[in-house]
Amino acid sequence: MLDEVFWPQWDERYYSFDKKRDGTCLAQMRNGQGDLWYLVFLPNGAAVLRGFDHESAMNPYRGEDETPWPGLFDGMPRSLLPWKNAVDIEPGEVTFVMWHTARGPWRIGPVAFPPGKDPDGSEWLLEQLDGDPESYVRLVEARLERAIDADAVRAVYGGVLDAPTILKLNPHADVASVMKSTRKMGFLMTKPKSSPSRSVTRVPQKTLVSAKDKPPRIRRAGEASFTVAVHDNRVELVVHGEPVASCAVDGPEFYASLFREVKARIEKGER
């Protein structure tokens, strides 16, 4: 989700996530330099992880026969074999493979690794999967060559993803598109806390007041939080995290008219 916020163009992102209707999920990383990994999460709790470091000594394309390093897939359960080539990549693009069954630990095949530190490239290719937002902050700042809002990144890692957070990270982000992806990916967006439940106390009949004695009911207009996002020559109005209007900017008067429209909607009880 963070990659989509910073890089709206699909081919500029490193990370992607796809959730299928049957509950199968596919996470991928491609850095544009020939390195990649994919991770399949199956509905029954099993998973398959496969990666490729093009500079690894275990790169099949360094040899003449271009066959994967011996032992990578050995011992993988038959039920998981259909996922060893789960995405559109070349069969030889593999230097490490890991898997686990529904209730088992992570396992690898009986691989005889060549000498050297991190011979299969798994250590550095998977270093972002440490659950630490600071790791992602360092990666993005190196790519963008500028500082980003680290607190907003921490908020997303903690499960907060709303329009204000998105715009803190990237004022030019397509909020509507990001919100659509959150629903597609199953990312649990932050929602307003519900009011605490109240117990009902029965009032004796004799204490009830008649309608004519009741004080006049005061109609409250309600409240709404909204964000105005500017995209080139267009302005988008986002209310409670959902885009509700978009139009071309037409001078300072636009903002005044926009405020009047929001106020009118609130008074009418609309979102």
N, C-alpha and C positions, 0 to 999 in steps of 0.2 A: 504494500500500500504506500509506503514511503517513497519507493522508487517511482510510482505513478505520479505522486505529488510533485516530485522534483523534475521528472522527465515525462511529460505528457506523450511524447512520441514513443511508440512501442519499441522501435529498434534502438533506442538510446538507453534503455533500462538494462540493468544486470539481472534483476530478480523478477520472477513472475510466479503466479499461483493460480491454479485452475481447480474448481470444485465441480465434479460431475454430479448428475442427478442421482446416481446410485450411491453417493457418498464417497467415492474414490477421489482423492485429491492428488494433484501433481504440482510439486514445487520445482522450479528450475533456476539455474544461474548460468548466464553466458556473459563473459566479459568482453566479447568482441575481439579478443586476441587469440582465439582458438581454444581457450580453456572453458570447461563447463562441468556441471553436475545436474542430475535430476534426482528427485526423491518422491517415491510413490507411497502414499498412505492408503491402505486398503480399509474398507469398512469394518473388517473383523479385527483390526488392530495390528496387522502385520505391516511391514514396510520394506522397501527395496531402495537402496541408494547406490548410484553409479556415477563415477566422475572421470574426468580426463584432463591431465596436465600435459600440454603439448611439449614441455621442456623436460618432462620426466624421463629417466633412463628406461622406464617401462613402457614408453610410447611405442606401440607396434610398428609405427611408420619409420622407426629408426632402423628396423631390420629389413631383410629382403622379402620375407614371406608375409609380413604385415598381419600376423595373427596375434590375438591378445596374449598377454603374459600368462604363462602356465599357472593353473590353479585358481584363477580369479573367480570362476563360477563353480568350481568343484565344491560339492556339499550343499549347494543351494537346494532347498526343498522343491519337489516337483510342483507344488502348488504356487510357487513364486516364480518359476521359470518363465511364464508368459510376460513377466514384467522386466526381464533383464534387458530387453530392447524396447522400452516403453515409448520412446519419443523418436522423432525423425532425425536420427544421427547415424553416422557411419558405424558399422559393427566394430571397426578397429579403434574407434574413439573411446578408449577405456584404459585407465591405469589403476583404478581401485573400485571395488565392489563390496558393499556391506548389506546385510539384511537381518531381519528378525521376524519370527513368527508371532502369532497373536499374543502369546504369553512368555516368549523367550527373550533372551538377551541379544544384543547385537553380535553378529558373527561375520567372519571372513573365511575365505577358502584357505587351503594349505599352501600359501604362497611363499616361495623362497625369494625374499627381497634382495635386490642388489645393494652393495654397500653405499653408505652416504646418509645424510640427514633428510628425512622426509622423501624417500625414494619414489613413492607413488604420487606425491603432490597432494595427498588428502589433508595434511596438516594446514597448509596455507589456503587451500581452496575452501575449507570448511571453517576457517577461523571466524567468520562473521556469525556463525551459528552458536555463539557463546551466551546469547541472551542479554548481552550488555549493550545498552544504547550508545555508550561512548564509542564502541567499536564502529558502529554505523556512522556516527558523527564524523569520525576521522576519515572514513572512506569517502563520504560525500564531500567534505571540505577539500580533500585532495583532488577530487574530480572537478568540482566547481571552482576551485582556487579562491574560495572566500569562506567566511564564517557563516554558519547557519544557527538557527535557534535551537540550542541543545535541549532546553526545557520542553519545547514542543515535541522533539523526538522522544524524549523520555515519556511524555504523556501518551504518545501513540503506543510505545512499548507497554504502557500500563493499561491500554485498552480504550483510550480516549481518542476519538476521531470525529471531529465536527468541523463546521465551516471556519470558525475562528482559528482553530488549530492548523487547518490546512493553509489558510492565508498567511499565518505567521511563518510557515515554512517556505511558501512560495506565493507571493502576492498575485502572480499571474496564473496560478493553477486553475484548471477547469473544475470548479467545485462540483458541478452537476455530474460530470463524468466520474470523478473520484467517488462520489456518493453512490453512484450506480454500481461501481465496481465493488464497493464494500458489501453491498447486498449480494452480488453475484458470488463473491469469494466467501461469504459467510462471516465476514469480520463483524464482531459485535460492537456496534457503535454505542457511545454513551447516550443514555436517555435520561430525561428529567426524573428525579427521584419522586416516587409516588407519595401522596400524602399519607400520614400514618392513619391506620384504621381507628375508628372511633366506636366505642360501645354505645348502644342505644339504651337510654334510660326511660322507662315508662313514667309518664307524668299523670298524677291523679286527675280525674275528669274535672273536679271542682276547681282546679288551678288553671285550667285552660281559659284563655281570653277569647273573646268574641272577635269576629273579623273587624268590626268597627273600632275596637280598642287597639288593634295592632298598629304599630308605627308604620309609616309608609316605607315600602321596600325601595332601597336605593340600588339602582342598576349600576353595576360596575362594568367599565369598558373592557377590563382584562389587561393582560400584558403580553408582549411579544418581543423576542430578541431577533434582530435582523442584522445582516451584514451587506454592505454595498461593495461589490468587487468590480474593479475596472479592468477590462480586457481590451487593449488597444483603444478603439473608438466606441466600444460598447460597455454598458454598465449592467451588471446582473444583481438582482435583489434576492438574497437568500434568507428565508425566514425559518427559524428552528431547524437549520441544517438542510432545508430543501429549497432549491431554486424556484421562485414563483413568477419572476418577471425578468425580461431582458430587452433592452432597447438601446438605440444609438444615443450617445451623449450630445446634448444640444445646449451647451453653455451652462452657467451657474443655475439658471432657473430650473434645470432638470432636477437638481437635488431637492429644491423646495417642493416641486410638484410630486416628487417621489415620496417625500415625507408626508405630504397631505394624503397621498393614496394609502400609505401604510396606516395612518391615523384613521382614515375612513373605514378601512377594512377591519381594524380592531373594534371600532365603535359598532360595526354591524355584526360583530361576532365571528367574522371570517378569520381564516388563518392568515 
